[in-house]
């Protein structure tokens, strides 16, 4: 990614290719993300993930993966879910999330590697906007299963355009009896107030429990 491509914005986010790309972009974007992106683009996905988690009977403690500035954590807390921990690759984004005062713990981590979390720690795992092209691919699912307790509920948004091409479909099929009850409802990522070029973008909410 060139310096010019580091300018914060939706197109730059969709163009990310590596973890270092993500670190650079979100370091610059953290302070204005909630207004310049979430507000300006009518970003609906964090609310949709939280609602799905509650509707499926989710409980705490829950890990918010790719917590960013804490949008999903805020919706979970408002719904009475807790405690909520959050992890993200960007310390600058986590600093903004801390200001929302809805997380028990926030820690920097790269979910494509190994997180500093003990096995079977969480009763739930959620994620909004992280599993998409240039951010995190399906390889991270195995690490999230490690840190989830048996029966833990997952609600992970996956950009619908990348479900097949990025290997998510194959990865979930290969999990076999490690998970149960997989459902894939499709939801809009943005509302009518967002960029018309992305107004029809959809995410699949991979909803399942660890067996």
VOPAGU-2260 file (C-alpha; in pm, 1 decimal, decimal comma):
REM VOPAGU-2260
SITE   aa  ch    i         X         Y         Z
SITE  UNK   A    0       0,0       0,0       0,0
SITE  UNK   A    1     137,6     342,8     -96,1
SITE  UNK   A    2     133,4     650,1     125,4
SITE  UNK   A    3    -146,4     793,4     -86,6
SITE  UNK   A    4    -352,9     484,3     -27,5
SITE  UNK   A    5    -310,7     533,0     348,3
SITE  UNK   A    6    -571,8     811,3     345,4
SITE  UNK   A    7    -854,9     692,2     571,1
SITE  UNK   A    8   -1175,9     596,3     399,1
SITE  UNK   A    9   -1396,1     310,0     288,2
SITE  UNK   A   10   -1210,2     250,9     -38,7
SITE  UNK   A   11    -878,3     235,3     147,6
SITE  UNK   A   12   -1023,8     -14,2     395,2
SITE  UNK   A   13   -1147,9    -238,4     114,7
SITE  UNK   A   14    -801,6    -221,3     -47,0
SITE  UNK   A   15    -612,3    -356,3     256,0
SITE  UNK   A   16    -393,2    -657,8     187,4
SITE  UNK   A   17    -171,3    -721,4     491,9
SITE  UNK   A   18    -176,1    -675,3     871,8
SITE  UNK   A   19      76,5    -392,3     834,2
SITE  UNK   A   20    -159,3    -220,0     590,4
SITE  UNK   A   21    -429,6    -241,5     856,5
SITE  UNK   A   22    -205,9    -105,2    1129,1
SITE  UNK   A   23    -109,4     197,5     918,3
SITE  UNK   A   24    -457,6     280,4     801,7
SITE  UNK   A   25    -631,3     244,7    1137,1
SITE  UNK   A   26    -361,5     435,8    1322,7
SITE  UNK   A   27    -450,3     733,7    1105,0
SITE  UNK   A   28    -824,5     672,8    1108,3
SITE  UNK   A   29    -887,3     599,0    1476,6
SITE  UNK   A   30    -963,4     951,1    1592,3
SITE  UNK   A   31   -1226,3    1019,6    1327,6
SITE  UNK   A   32   -1353,7     668,9    1248,7
SITE  UNK   A   33   -1683,2     691,8    1435,7
SITE  UNK   A   34   -1783,6    1012,9    1255,4
SITE  UNK   A   35   -1605,9     983,2     919,0
SITE  UNK   A   36   -1696,7     621,1     862,5
SITE  UNK   A   37   -1964,1     483,4    1095,9
SITE  UNK   A   38   -2174,8     795,1    1094,8
SITE  UNK   A   39   -2114,0     910,1     740,8
SITE  UNK   A   40   -2168,0     563,2     589,8
SITE  UNK   A   41   -2470,3     473,2     804,4
SITE  UNK   A   42   -2279,8     165,1     922,5
SITE  UNK   A   43   -2537,1     -89,5    1043,4
SITE  UNK   A   44   -2328,8    -403,3    1087,9
SITE  UNK   A   45   -2226,9    -373,8    1457,0
SITE  UNK   A   46   -2590,6    -332,3    1559,0
SITE  UNK   A   47   -2692,2    -629,6    1344,7
SITE  UNK   A   48   -2426,4    -852,9    1502,7
SITE  UNK   A   49   -2526,9    -751,1    1855,2
SITE  UNK   A   50   -2894,0    -811,1    1783,2
SITE  UNK   A   51   -2819,3   -1154,7    1639,2
SITE  UNK   A   52   -2609,0   -1244,8    1942,9
SITE  UNK   A   53   -2885,8   -1148,2    2181,6
SITE  UNK   A   54   -3155,3   -1321,4    1974,3
SITE  UNK   A   55   -2956,5   -1646,8    1975,3
SITE  UNK   A   56   -2931,8   -1644,0    2354,9
SITE  UNK   A   57   -2577,8   -1514,9    2386,3
SITE  UNK   A   58   -2423,8   -1450,6    2726,8
SITE  UNK   A   59   -2099,0   -1319,3    2868,4
SITE  UNK   A   60   -1812,3   -1328,6    2899,0
SITE  UNK   A   61   -1782,9   -1250,1    2528,8
SITE  UNK   A   62   -1482,7   -1156,8    2315,0
SITE  UNK   A   63   -1529,9    -883,8    2054,3
SITE  UNK   A   64   -1278,6    -968,1    1780,1
SITE  UNK   A   65   -1156,7    -674,8    1574,5
SITE  UNK   A   66   -1315,3    -445,2    1831,2
SITE  UNK   A   67   -1191,3    -129,4    1661,7
SITE  UNK   A   68   -1335,5     180,4    1827,5
SITE  UNK   A   69   -1585,7     -24,0    2026,1
SITE  UNK   A   70   -1900,6      10,7    1818,3
SITE  UNK   A   71   -2007,5    -351,8    1862,3
SITE  UNK   A   72   -1904,9    -354,3    2227,7
SITE  UNK   A   73   -2128,9     -57,0    2292,9
SITE  UNK   A   74   -2428,0    -231,4    2133,6
SITE  UNK   A   75   -2361,3    -548,6    2332,0
SITE  UNK   A   76   -2335,6    -356,1    2657,6
SITE  UNK   A   77   -2652,9    -160,2    2579,0
SITE  UNK   A   78   -2828,7    -495,1    2532,0
SITE  UNK   A   79   -2716,4    -611,6    2875,7
SITE  UNK   A   80   -2444,3    -850,6    2754,7
SITE  UNK   A   81   -2131,5    -863,7    2965,9
SITE  UNK   A   82   -1861,5    -872,8    3057,8
SITE  UNK   A   83   -1721,0    -788,9    2714,9
SITE  UNK   A   84   -1350,8    -804,5    2627,6
SITE  UNK   A   85   -1212,1    -665,6    2304,1
SITE  UNK   A   86    -907,8    -726,4    2089,1
SITE  UNK   A   87    -777,1    -549,1    1780,4
SITE  UNK   A   88    -458,8    -516,9    1577,9
SITE  UNK   A   89    -463,8    -135,8    1621,1
SITE  UNK   A   90    -373,2      13,0    1959,9
SITE  UNK   A   91    -496,6     350,0    1838,2
SITE  UNK   A   92    -842,6     210,3    1771,2
SITE  UNK   A   93    -846,2      36,3    2109,0
SITE  UNK   A   94    -763,8     365,4    2279,4
SITE  UNK   A   95   -1083,6     509,5    2133,1
SITE  UNK   A   96   -1277,9     198,4    2238,8
SITE  UNK   A   97   -1152,2     240,2    2595,0
SITE  UNK   A   98   -1318,0     580,2    2607,8
SITE  UNK   A   99   -1659,0     418,9    2561,8
SITE  UNK   A  100   -1615,7     242,4    2897,8
SITE  UNK   A  101   -1805,5     -69,9    2795,4
SITE  UNK   A  102   -1519,1    -323,2    2798,2
SITE  UNK   A  103   -1380,2    -519,0    3090,4
SITE  UNK   A  104   -1050,1    -567,3    2909,7
SITE  UNK   A  105    -898,8    -444,1    2584,6
SITE  UNK   A  106    -581,6    -592,1    2440,1
SITE  UNK   A  107    -381,8    -570,0    2119,6
SITE  UNK   A  108    -373,9    -891,8    1920,2
SITE  UNK   A  109    -350,5   -1040,3    1573,2
SITE  UNK   A  110    -614,2   -1310,7    1544,9
SITE  UNK   A  111    -429,6   -1468,0    1250,8
SITE  UNK   A  112    -170,0   -1574,1    1508,5
SITE  UNK   A  113    -225,3   -1667,6    1871,9
SITE  UNK   A  114    -402,0   -1440,8    2117,6
SITE  UNK   A  115    -296,7   -1407,6    2479,4
SITE  UNK   A  116    -607,3   -1586,8    2599,0
SITE  UNK   A  117    -636,1   -1919,6    2778,6
SITE  UNK   A  118    -824,4   -2209,4    2623,9
SITE  UNK   A  119   -1203,5   -2217,9    2672,4
SITE  UNK   A  120   -1219,7   -1868,9    2824,1
SITE  UNK   A  121   -1529,2   -1723,7    2658,2
SITE  UNK   A  122   -1898,4   -1810,7    2646,0
SITE  UNK   A  123   -1928,9   -1613,1    2324,5
SITE  UNK   A  124   -1729,7   -1465,0    2038,8
SITE  UNK   A  125   -1852,9   -1180,9    1817,7
SITE  UNK   A  126   -1703,8    -983,4    1532,0
SITE  UNK   A  127   -1824,8    -705,1    1304,4
SITE  UNK   A  128   -1641,8    -603,8     988,3
SITE  UNK   A  129   -1323,6    -799,7    1054,7
SITE  UNK   A  130   -1369,3   -1106,8     835,6
SITE  UNK   A  131   -1335,2    -954,9     491,6
SITE  UNK   A  132   -1082,9    -907,7     212,5
SITE  UNK   A  133    -754,9    -762,1     339,2
SITE  UNK   A  134    -849,1    -787,7     704,9
SITE  UNK   A  135    -884,5   -1139,1     844,3
SITE  UNK   A  136    -947,6   -1459,8     651,3
SITE  UNK   A  137   -1098,2   -1792,3     758,4
SITE  UNK   A  138    -772,0   -1921,7     906,7
SITE  UNK   A  139    -854,2   -1730,6    1226,4
SITE  UNK   A  140   -1161,7   -1943,9    1299,7
SITE  UNK   A  141    -944,5   -2218,4    1451,0
SITE  UNK   A  142    -788,9   -1978,1    1702,2
SITE  UNK   A  143   -1128,8   -1844,8    1802,8
SITE  UNK   A  144   -1256,5   -2197,0    1861,4
SITE  UNK   A  145    -959,4   -2258,4    2091,4
SITE  UNK   A  146   -1044,7   -1975,1    2325,2
SITE  UNK   A  147   -1418,8   -2048,2    2330,0
SITE  UNK   A  148   -1576,8   -2275,9    2588,8
SITE  UNK   A  149   -1781,7   -2577,8    2476,4
SITE  UNK   A  150   -2125,1   -2453,3    2374,2
SITE  UNK   A  151   -2000,5   -2099,0    2319,1
SITE  UNK   A  152   -2206,0   -1890,9    2078,6
SITE  UNK   A  153   -2039,8   -1728,3    1777,9
SITE  UNK   A  154   -2176,7   -1446,0    1564,0
SITE  UNK   A  155   -1914,2   -1345,3    1308,9
SITE  UNK   A  156   -1991,7   -1113,9    1019,6
SITE  UNK   A  157   -1829,7   -1218,7     692,6
SITE  UNK   A  158   -1843,7    -997,4     384,4
SITE  UNK   A  159   -2075,6   -1192,0     154,5
SITE  UNK   A  160   -1864,1   -1120,0    -153,5
SITE  UNK   A  161   -1572,1   -1309,3       3,4
SITE  UNK   A  162   -1757,4   -1608,5     154,3
SITE  UNK   A  163   -1668,0   -1838,3    -131,9
SITE  UNK   A  164   -1362,3   -1678,6    -298,1
SITE  UNK   A  165   -1172,6   -1619,7      27,8
SITE  UNK   A  166   -1225,5   -1975,2     151,4
SITE  UNK   A  167   -1480,0   -1922,7     427,1
SITE  UNK   A  168   -1726,7   -2173,2     282,0
SITE  UNK   A  169   -1459,6   -2442,2     255,9
SITE  UNK   A  170   -1323,2   -2371,4     603,4
SITE  UNK   A  171   -1663,5   -2398,9     770,7
SITE  UNK   A  172   -1743,7   -2715,0     577,3
SITE  UNK   A  173   -1417,3   -2868,5     700,3
SITE  UNK   A  174   -1495,6   -2794,2    1065,6
SITE  UNK   A  175   -1738,1   -3084,2    1067,8
SITE  UNK   A  176   -1857,0   -3176,2    1414,9
SITE  UNK   A  177   -1642,2   -2908,8    1585,4
SITE  UNK   A  178   -1936,6   -2670,7    1544,1
SITE  UNK   A  179   -2313,4   -2709,4    1538,3
SITE  UNK   A  180   -2619,9   -2521,7    1420,8
SITE  UNK   A  181   -2449,1   -2305,1    1158,5
SITE  UNK   A  182   -2680,0   -2039,7    1013,4
SITE  UNK   A  183   -2585,9   -1768,4     765,0
SITE  UNK   A  184   -2843,6   -1488,9     759,8
SITE  UNK   A  185   -2756,2   -1203,1     524,0
SITE  UNK   A  186   -2777,8    -844,5     650,0
SITE  UNK   A  187   -2700,9    -503,0     497,2
SITE  UNK   A  188   -2367,2    -356,4     599,4
SITE  UNK   A  189   -2475,3       4,3     537,7
SITE  UNK   A  190   -2802,4     192,2     552,5
SITE  UNK   A  191   -2960,5     421,7     298,6
SITE  UNK   A  192   -2745,8     713,0     414,7
SITE  UNK   A  193   -2420,5     550,1     302,4
SITE  UNK   A  194   -2220,8     568,7     -18,3
SITE  UNK   A  195   -2449,7     457,4    -304,7
SITE  UNK   A  196   -2162,0     249,9    -445,2
SITE  UNK   A  197   -2172,8      26,9    -135,4
SITE  UNK   A  198   -2539,9      52,1     -40,7
SITE  UNK   A  199   -2608,2    -304,0    -155,4
SITE  UNK   A  200   -2309,1    -459,1      24,1
SITE  UNK   A  201   -2411,1    -751,3     242,8
SITE  UNK   A  202   -2256,8    -955,9     521,2
SITE  UNK   A  203   -2334,5   -1310,7     625,5
SITE  UNK   A  204   -2367,4   -1352,6    1001,7
SITE  UNK   A  205   -2202,7   -1688,1    1066,8
SITE  UNK   A  206   -2398,5   -1794,6    1373,9
SITE  UNK   A  207   -2313,2   -2124,2    1540,7
SITE  UNK   A  208   -2202,9   -2288,3    1863,9
SITE  UNK   A  209   -1883,1   -2467,7    1946,5
SITE  UNK   A  210   -1962,4   -2834,5    1989,7
